[in-house]
Amino acid sequence: MAEETTDQLARTGFKNIDVSISNECSKLEEYRRYSSFMRTEAMKPLLDHLPTYELKNRYLELVIDKVVQTATTKIHKEISHT
């Protein structure tokens, strides 16, 4: 994955590229930043198979809504157990 990212950056004109993979979790607290990350990184291979921009957006919204719902439920459960 790091090699693919390096290749993509080089093809678009970036120089002095240093890409690495980390096991650390990313904290994307803002919805817009999280949505952008999901669209361009995590879900891009899947979204590329959908035929229209509208369908891509709708699918992405559904996935993000489910992630937020799941995370919110987990947080509430953790708070109620403390």
C-alpha positions as CSV (number, residue, x, y, z in Angstrom):
1,M,0.0,0.0,0.0
2,A,2.8,2.4,0.8
3,E,4.4,1.6,-2.6
4,E,1.1,2.3,-4.4
5,T,0.7,5.7,-2.6
6,T,4.3,6.6,-3.5
7,D,3.7,5.7,-7.1
8,Q,0.5,7.8,-7.2
9,L,2.2,10.8,-5.7
10,A,5.1,10.5,-8.1
11,R,2.8,10.3,-11.1
12,T,1.0,13.5,-10.0
13,G,4.3,15.4,-9.7
14,F,5.3,15.2,-6.1
15,K,9.0,15.1,-5.3
16,N,11.0,13.8,-2.2
17,I,8.1,11.4,-1.3
18,D,8.3,9.7,2.1
19,V,5.4,7.3,2.7
20,S,5.0,4.9,5.6
21,I,2.3,2.8,7.2
22,S,1.6,3.1,10.9
23,N,-0.6,1.0,13.2
24,E,-1.7,4.1,15.1
25,C,-5.3,5.1,14.8
26,S,-6.3,8.2,13.0
27,K,-8.6,10.6,14.8
28,L,-10.8,12.4,12.3
29,E,-13.2,14.3,14.5
30,E,-14.8,16.6,12.0
31,Y,-17.5,15.0,9.7
32,R,-16.2,16.8,6.6
33,R,-12.6,15.6,7.1
34,Y,-13.8,12.1,7.9
35,S,-16.0,12.1,4.8
36,S,-13.2,13.3,2.6
37,F,-10.9,10.6,4.0
38,M,-13.5,7.9,3.4
39,R,-14.1,9.1,-0.1
40,T,-10.5,9.5,-1.2
41,E,-8.8,6.7,0.8
42,A,-10.8,4.0,2.5
43,M,-13.7,3.7,0.1
44,K,-12.3,4.9,-3.2
45,P,-11.9,1.4,-4.7
46,L,-15.5,0.6,-4.0
47,L,-16.9,4.0,-5.0
48,D,-15.1,3.8,-8.3
49,H,-17.4,1.0,-9.3
50,L,-20.6,3.0,-8.8
51,P,-21.8,4.7,-12.0
52,T,-22.9,8.1,-10.9
53,Y,-21.7,10.8,-8.6
54,E,-25.1,10.9,-6.9
55,L,-25.0,7.2,-6.2
56,K,-21.5,7.4,-4.8
57,N,-22.5,10.3,-2.5
58,R,-25.6,8.5,-1.3
59,Y,-23.7,5.2,-0.6
60,L,-20.9,7.1,1.2
61,E,-23.5,9.0,3.4
62,L,-25.2,5.7,4.4
63,V,-21.8,4.1,5.3
64,I,-20.7,7.2,7.3
65,D,-24.1,7.4,9.1
66,K,-23.8,3.8,10.1
67,V,-20.2,4.3,11.4
68,V,-21.4,7.3,13.4
69,Q,-24.4,5.4,14.8
70,T,-22.2,2.5,15.8
71,A,-19.6,4.7,17.4
72,T,-22.2,6.7,19.3
73,T,-23.8,3.5,20.6
74,K,-20.4,2.1,21.7
75,I,-19.7,5.4,23.5
76,H,-23.0,5.3,25.3
77,K,-22.5,1.7,26.4
78,E,-19.0,2.6,27.7
79,I,-20.3,5.5,29.6
80,S,-23.2,3.5,31.2
81,H,-20.7,0.8,32.3
82,T,-18.4,3.2,34.1
